[in-house]
Amino acid sequence: MNSGLSGINAMAGILRKLAVFGSVRNKKSAHDAYVIRIVEQVVDSIDPRLRGIARYGWKIRPAAERMLDYASDACSILPGPIEFSRNAWNNDPCVRALFATSTDMQTVFSRTPDMDDYFKSSLASDAYAVLGMEKTEKAVFGVEMQGEIIRRDVPQISVSFGDYRISRPALDEQELRAKLRERALNEFMAQALLKVAELSGHKEGLRKRKVSLQVKLNALERKQAGLSEFLEKDPELDRQIATTRQDFARVEQECSNMRERSGTLSDVLRHVVALLSKPENLVEVTPFTLCLDRMNRLVRPQEPNHAQLITLAQVNFGERYSRMGILARFPRSDFIRSANQLDLDAAIRYLG
């Protein structure tokens, strides 16, 4: 009897292990397929001819894995989602700091075409989206209390936000973060492509500069060998020739270095892999905390008039520019429909 139970238990244990193994195997297969898709997207974005390079997929794969890991880490840094509603504006210091009035907040979300489409096509009570914005700091003079003494014309920094952008809405946070990871991967590839284009443009610029210097040097040397040399020695001409020769040698060396970096498709592939292997250099996402008073002026956390601690994510796109971001939940009840939509609804009710 006991041996029978032992056999059943052993078989159950084996089946559990097989189920776990199968689950792990399926996840690995799904992950591998996802990585392959990213690799092919990289090739399509940069240059489809890269497929002609032997084992191109294996050469790009480590960079694709690194991109995926970093995209997940970077997206997890974005705080939220927090509710952006009229009620939240009255009670949440973060919402109030980001928008001057609750009407401004409603207008920004409601006038986003994707938000309008979302609420038309979905019965969901909330829309989840990434709220991106630009932070501006301005030097102002204000009043400050120090104990019982009022100080006037105190230099202060006022913070404001604008140029709001809202991503395509999602049904919940999980879907939103998944979409965000996809957008991050696309951004990595876009930034890498820009750098490749810059390199190509720089290469063409160097080539033209080299030709121009060669022509100038030839002209100066011909002038030096011309009739004027018999009549009068020109020290300035000698200086121009020496300077032009130095410039030509420098540009020629840069052209040589450029050929080594991007001379063939294999060189381009190595350059792209190097860029994508360090996605943090392409797009950097870091937590960003502001201590603000109720007038949106920067204060130190230990100051008695400290009213609100605002946590956002700062997204730096290489050395070009940066934006602030936070995950938002916007309720349908606060969505303001356009006048045209209201007229259409009224017409439908009348005809009905």
Secondary structure as UniProt FT lines:
FT   HELIX           2..46
FT   HELIX           48..52
FT   TURN            54..55
FT   HELIX           56..77
FT   STRAND          82..83
FT   HELIX           86..91
FT   HELIX           93..98
FT   HELIX           102..110
FT   HELIX           113..121
FT   STRAND          126..146
FT   TURN            147..148
FT   STRAND          149..166
FT   HELIX           173..224
FT   HELIX           228..231
FT   HELIX           235..262
FT   HELIX           265..276
FT   HELIX           279..281
FT   STRAND          283..292
FT   TURN            294..295
FT   STRAND          297..298
FT   TURN            301..302
FT   TURN            304..305
FT   STRAND          308..317
FT   TURN            318..320
FT   STRAND          321..331
FT   HELIX           332..334
FT   HELIX           339..351
//
